[in-house]
Amino acid sequence: MKDLETIKSVYFVGAGGIGMSALIRYFLSKGKVVAGYDRTPSELTERLITEGAQIHYEEDINLIPDSCKDKATTLVVYTPAVPQEHAELVYFRENGFEIHKRSQVLGIITRSSKGLCVAGTHGKTTTSTMAAHLLHQSHVECTAFLGGISKNYGTNLLLSSTSPYTVIEADEFDRSFHWLSPWLSVVTATDPDHLDIYGTEEAYLESFRHYTTLIQPSGALIIRKGISLQPDVQPGVKVYTYSKDEGDFHAENIRIGNGEIFIDFIAPDTRINDIQLGVPVSINIENGVAAMALAHLSGATDEEIKRGMASFHGVDRRFDFKLKTDKIVFLSDYAHHPAEIAQSVKSIRELYQDKKITAIFQPHLYTRTRDFYKDFADSLSLLDEVILTEIYPAREQPIPGVTSELIYNNLRPGIEKCICKKEDVLNLLSQKSIEVLIVLGAGDLDNYVPSITRLLEQHYLKS
């Protein structure tokens, strides 16, 4: 990649992705001209525009700013979610610009720091954001490139001019995490996903095995106990296990009640008693153990870890409560893999055992629906009521015969269920009796969450 000093402008093809936006903020912080394209406006792209990025929404080379048309001083960054025949990408390619994937650029930027990387099919956004908060509020500090918006800081990028550590969400999609050079890494889960890329579960696991070979000597791997992964680390790399209740790092004396969770954190060389979880859902016990392990091995003190866990406010769209009253509970969760959905539903059920739980689920990708529709149905069948919307295609073209009906037809007998278009969700909800409602998925249904919140407030909270 060009030397950062010679780069004057950076152009992003696919600027609205959460991983891309962290790089946009990074280059803005370095005083670079930043511009780019995304398919649709979003709250995130509008925020980036107010922060100084020039973003447009039409696939048109005439909208590329002149400041980004000098190949000697412009770096082009793209996401694999954008098709290779995208007109702007073709323009840059044909005119000899230096073009890199987002993951390559992230790997280059972070190579000179000690990377604290969190990989896994699910749990990585919450765990990495939690670890970043623990370190950022400690004397250790950190830089962080996150896959979600931290509620503590309102951003997915944290910067430190003094800390040697960079917290990185290590994404397995398109083998992106192979560009990283971890010093410490957590692996949270290896449930098969992205089979449109990998083809088989064996290839997916092989990708994670290769990732573990990238951990630097003198570093460490913190692997969740019981997952299907045989790590292959370099000499000098320590391997630790963790889980909710067993392993080198784990929790003991778990106390759940009155909307609060307290645990004792157990590490090989310390015990921290009476830690309160700032976001008190049971899945965050295990996420918290992994995050605390990273912070502990990076030098945060026991007291700093305890204070940081209590003050962690969570991540947008990760078990994200919008309404939480005796009359109505509404939350949004990014869960889009069957295992994630099952964990999310179990955590909700634990909190609201006696209430009817309704979910609106927007399947993400035709290939994922095709590969896992029976697993989705099993996970969603843990609910009392399921509202399915059409599949969110993201980067994909439709696959004949692959629709939300595959999931619908495999839901357990007797469950309340329906399929509706996302634009009809508000009207449907207005006719239903809701106690606990959760929006699930990684697509654009989240854009409707503010409207759903207002509808539920008017219906249940206005006297």
Order of alpha helices (4+ residues) and beta strands (2+ residues): beta-alpha-beta-alpha-beta-beta-alpha-beta-alpha-beta-alpha-beta-beta-beta-beta-alpha-alpha-beta-beta-beta-beta-beta-alpha-alpha-beta-beta-alpha-beta-alpha-beta-alpha-beta-alpha-beta-alpha
